[in-house]
């Protein structure tokens, strides 16, 4: 595998590391980017995880110009899927 192939493979792995689930797969490309950006923002912060999560969702929804309730619904579905509910 040459350097270009390794870099491409690394990028694919990086992009798919967030969530590999049915709920994530059903999202639009714009919502997938918002989910990825939310995770990236959470990873850079410390403190109360609930506040960090809520602040991250708020910021990403505003920045991406998407409905924050839709983003919250995705995370709810993801949790339900992971818990098998």
N, CA, C and O of each residue as an XYZ file, in Angstrom:
340
protein
N       0.851     -1.172      0.000
C       0.000      0.000      0.000
C       0.898      1.236      0.000
O       1.781      1.370      0.847
N       0.668      2.131     -0.949
C       1.501      3.327     -1.018
C       0.968      4.406     -0.080
O      -0.082      4.237      0.539
N       1.687      5.499      0.018
C       1.355      6.564      0.961
C      -0.013      7.168      0.697
O      -0.738      7.469      1.645
N      -0.388      7.355     -0.557
C      -1.695      7.933     -0.902
C      -2.813      7.005     -0.453
O      -3.809      7.458      0.110
N      -2.655      5.717     -0.698
C      -3.666      4.751     -0.279
C      -3.793      4.732      1.240
O      -4.901      4.650      1.770
N      -2.668      4.806      1.939
C      -2.713      4.815      3.408
C      -3.403      6.061      3.943
O      -4.184      5.981      4.891
N      -3.120      7.208      3.343
C      -3.769      8.444      3.783
C      -5.266      8.385      3.532
O      -6.054      8.789      4.388
N      -5.668      7.886      2.365
C      -7.090      7.767      2.056
C      -7.763      6.807      3.025
O      -8.825      7.113      3.568
N      -7.152      5.651      3.243
C      -7.714      4.670      4.173
C      -7.824      5.257      5.565
O      -8.820      5.037      6.254
N      -6.821      5.997      5.983
C      -6.844      6.634      7.294
C      -8.005      7.615      7.393
O      -8.687      7.668      8.417
N      -8.235      8.390      6.338
C      -9.327      9.362      6.339
C     -10.671      8.655      6.419
O     -11.550      9.096      7.158
N     -10.850      7.577      5.682
C     -12.105      6.817      5.717
C     -12.345      6.272      7.115
O     -13.453      6.370      7.641
N     -11.320      5.703      7.713
C     -11.446      5.173      9.074
C     -11.772      6.305     10.042
O     -12.634      6.148     10.906
N     -11.106      7.426      9.911
C     -11.345      8.577     10.776
C     -12.792      9.030     10.674
O     -13.432      9.281     11.695
N     -13.321      9.140      9.454
C     -14.679      9.621      9.271
C     -15.715      8.624      9.767
O     -16.793      9.029     10.203
N     -15.417      7.339      9.710
C     -16.409      6.349     10.109
C     -16.274      5.947     11.577
O     -17.019      5.084     12.043
N     -15.365      6.537     12.294
C     -15.151      6.130     13.682
C     -16.233      6.644     14.615
O     -16.362      6.153     15.737
N     -17.006      7.616     14.178
C     -17.999      8.209     15.063
C     -19.114      7.232     15.384
O     -19.268      6.817     16.533
N     -19.875      6.872     14.398
C     -20.989      5.975     14.656
C     -21.194      5.100     13.428
O     -21.243      5.593     12.301
N     -21.311      3.816     13.656
C     -21.587      2.884     12.583
C     -22.868      2.159     12.954
O     -22.838      1.019     13.417
N     -23.998      2.833     12.745
C     -25.269      2.279     13.166
C     -26.343      2.550     12.126
O     -26.142      3.321     11.187
N     -27.473      1.911     12.308
C     -28.606      2.119     11.414
C     -29.073      3.568     11.486
O     -29.322      4.194     10.456
N     -29.192      4.100     12.690
C     -29.650      5.479     12.878
C     -28.736      6.465     12.170
O     -29.206      7.395     11.514
N     -27.449      6.266     12.300
C     -26.487      7.156     11.659
C     -26.572      7.021     10.139
O     -26.524      8.020      9.422
N     -26.696      5.806      9.655
C     -26.770      5.555      8.224
C     -27.972      6.201      7.564
O     -27.937      6.492      6.368
N     -29.033      6.431      8.320
C     -30.255      7.023      7.778
C     -30.198      8.547      7.701
O     -31.086      9.172      7.122
N     -29.168      9.143      8.277
C     -29.065     10.599      8.289
C     -28.670     11.158      6.927
O     -28.027     10.485      6.121
N     -29.066     12.396      6.694
C     -28.617     13.106      5.498
C     -27.141     13.431      5.662
O     -26.633     13.436      6.783
N     -26.454     13.699      4.578
C     -25.033     14.067      4.696
C     -24.816     15.278      5.619
O     -23.839     15.322      6.368
N     -25.709     16.235      5.563
C     -25.587     17.423      6.414
C     -25.711     17.052      7.895
O     -24.970     17.567      8.732
N     -26.647     16.159      8.212
C     -26.804     15.729      9.601
C     -25.618     14.880     10.045
O     -25.193     14.972     11.197
N     -25.080     14.059      9.153
C     -23.896     13.262      9.502
C     -22.734     14.179      9.866
O     -22.016     13.931     10.834
N     -22.556     15.231      9.088
C     -21.488     16.187      9.396
C     -21.739     16.849     10.741
O     -20.799     17.061     11.508
N     -22.990     17.179     11.039
C     -23.321     17.801     12.319
C     -23.014     16.849     13.472
O     -22.505     17.278     14.507
N     -23.314     15.574     13.304
C     -23.007     14.580     14.341
C     -21.500     14.486     14.533
O     -21.017     14.490     15.665
N     -20.759     14.402     13.443
C     -19.302     14.331     13.536
C     -18.743     15.579     14.209
O     -17.863     15.487     15.065
N     -19.252     16.740     13.821
C     -18.778     17.988     14.416
C     -19.115     18.055     15.903
O     -18.338     18.583     16.699
N     -20.271     17.519     16.269
C     -20.651     17.496     17.689
C     -19.658     16.658     18.480
O     -19.192     17.078     19.539
N     -19.334     15.480     17.972
C     -18.348     14.625     18.649
C     -17.001     15.313     18.744
O     -16.355     15.271     19.791
N     -16.568     15.947     17.659
C     -15.278     16.641     17.674
C     -15.260     17.738     18.727
O     -14.272     17.899     19.443
N     -16.353     18.495     18.823
C     -16.423     19.574     19.799
C     -16.423     19.022     21.219
O     -15.755     19.571     22.095
N     -17.147     17.966     21.451
C     -17.185     17.334     22.780
C     -15.787     16.873     23.191
O     -15.386     17.032     24.344
N     -15.053     16.303     22.241
C     -13.711     15.778     22.535
C     -12.731     16.866     22.968
O     -11.734     16.571     23.626
N     -13.002     18.106     22.609
C     -12.076     19.191     22.937
C     -12.397     19.860     24.269
O     -11.662     20.745     24.707
N     -13.485     19.448     24.918
C     -13.926     20.130     26.130
C     -13.854     19.213     27.341
O     -13.816     17.988     27.224
N     -13.838     19.846     28.502
C     -13.855     19.112     29.758
C     -14.961     19.669     30.632
O     -15.547     20.707     30.326
N     -15.237     18.982     31.708
C     -16.251     19.449     32.642
C     -17.440     18.514     32.673
O     -17.343     17.349     32.286
N     -18.562     19.034     33.138
C     -19.808     18.282     33.251
C     -20.229     17.806     31.865
O     -20.552     18.619     30.999
N     -20.227     16.495     31.655
C     -20.473     15.928     30.330
C     -21.849     16.306     29.786
O     -22.000     16.496     28.580
N     -22.837     16.415     30.642
C     -24.181     16.791     30.188
C     -24.169     18.217     29.639
O     -24.716     18.475     28.567
N     -23.556     19.123     30.357
C     -23.475     20.508     29.897
C     -22.631     20.612     28.630
O     -22.977     21.348     27.706
N     -21.533     19.879     28.591
C     -20.664     19.885     27.421
C     -21.445     19.384     26.203
O     -21.367     19.976     25.127
N     -22.191     18.300     26.375
C     -22.990     17.738     25.285
C     -24.045     18.738     24.818
O     -24.160     19.006     23.622
N     -24.810     19.288     25.751
C     -25.869     20.227     25.388
C     -25.307     21.476     24.706
O     -25.860     21.940     23.708
N     -24.225     22.013     25.234
C     -23.611     23.188     24.612
C     -23.095     22.864     23.210
O     -23.207     23.680     22.295
N     -22.537     21.681     23.054
C     -22.020     21.278     21.748
C     -23.151     21.141     20.726
O     -23.027     21.607     19.594
N     -24.233     20.513     21.119
C     -25.383     20.370     20.221
C     -25.908     21.744     19.816
O     -26.188     21.991     18.643
N     -26.039     22.636     20.800
C     -26.545     23.990     20.524
C     -25.640     24.707     19.512
O     -26.121     25.279     18.533
N     -24.337     24.668     19.760
C     -23.390     25.363     18.883
C     -23.383     24.775     17.478
O     -23.393     25.517     16.496
N     -23.366     23.469     17.378
C     -23.309     22.823     16.057
C     -24.605     23.041     15.300
O     -24.577     23.283     14.094
N     -25.735     22.961     15.978
C     -27.013     23.193     15.303
C     -27.075     24.608     14.741
O     -27.509     24.818     13.608
N     -26.643     25.563     15.533
C     -26.642     26.950     15.069
C     -25.663     27.133     13.911
O     -25.999     27.740     12.894
N     -24.472     26.612     14.070
C     -23.430     26.749     13.043
C     -23.842     26.065     11.730
O     -23.609     26.601     10.646
N     -24.453     24.882     11.837
C     -24.827     24.101     10.656
C     -26.178     24.506     10.087
O     -26.584     24.043      9.021
N     -26.868     25.379     10.816
C     -28.204     25.823     10.413
C     -29.167     24.640     10.286
O     -29.885     24.495      9.297
N     -29.152     23.802     11.325
C     -30.086     22.680     11.383
C     -30.899     22.805     12.658
O     -30.508     23.513     13.586
N     -32.005     22.132     12.699
C     -32.878     22.149     13.855
C     -32.222     21.357     14.986
O     -31.926     20.172     14.837
N     -32.000     22.022     16.107
C     -31.325     21.338     17.221
C     -32.150     20.172     17.748
O     -31.594     19.194     18.248
N     -33.482     20.269     17.641
C     -34.335     19.170     18.104
C     -34.118     17.920     17.252
O     -34.184     16.802     17.764
N     -33.860     18.102     15.960
C     -33.568     16.965     15.085
C     -32.246     16.310     15.481
O     -32.112     15.087     15.446
N     -31.288     17.126     15.853
C     -30.008     16.591     16.290
C     -30.175     15.832     17.613
O     -29.609     14.753     17.789
N     -30.944     16.395     18.527
C     -31.232     15.689     19.781
C     -31.976     14.379     19.509
O     -31.691     13.368     20.151
N     -32.929     14.383     18.564
C     -33.686     13.173     18.230
C     -32.742     12.081     17.734
O     -32.905     10.908     18.069
N     -31.752     12.481     16.929
C     -30.793     11.499     16.449
C     -30.071     10.844     17.633
O     -29.975      9.618     17.702
N     -29.569     11.656     18.553
C     -28.834     11.095     19.688
C     -29.738     10.209     20.539
O     -29.287      9.190     21.062
N     -31.005     10.582     20.683
C     -31.958      9.731     21.406
C     -32.124      8.383     20.706
O     -32.103      7.336     21.353
N     -32.289      8.413     19.375
C     -32.428      7.171     18.617
C     -31.182      6.316     18.737
O     -31.266      5.093     18.853
N     -30.036      6.956     18.710
C     -28.772      6.230     18.804
C     -28.660      5.521     20.154
O     -28.239      4.366     20.221
N     -29.029      6.202     21.203
C     -28.990      5.602     22.544
C     -29.951      4.422     22.623
O     -29.603      3.363     23.145
N     -31.159      4.610     22.103
C     -32.142      3.514     22.105
C     -31.627      2.317     21.319
O     -31.792      1.171     21.739
N     -31.007      2.586     20.180
C     -30.462      1.504     19.353
C     -29.350      0.772     20.106
O     -29.298     -0.458     20.096
N     -28.475      1.514     20.748
C     -27.364      0.899     21.481
C     -27.855      0.077     22.668
O     -27.265     -0.947     23.012
N     -28.944      0.536     23.290
C     -29.487     -0.185     24.450
C     -30.415     -1.325     24.042
O     -30.846     -2.115     24.881
N     -30.719     -1.404     22.748
C     -31.584     -2.476     22.259
C     -33.049     -2.255     22.554
O     -33.816     -3.211     22.672
N     -33.438     -1.012     22.671
C     -34.850     -0.714     22.966
C     -35.630     -0.498     21.701
O     -36.832     -0.238     21.754
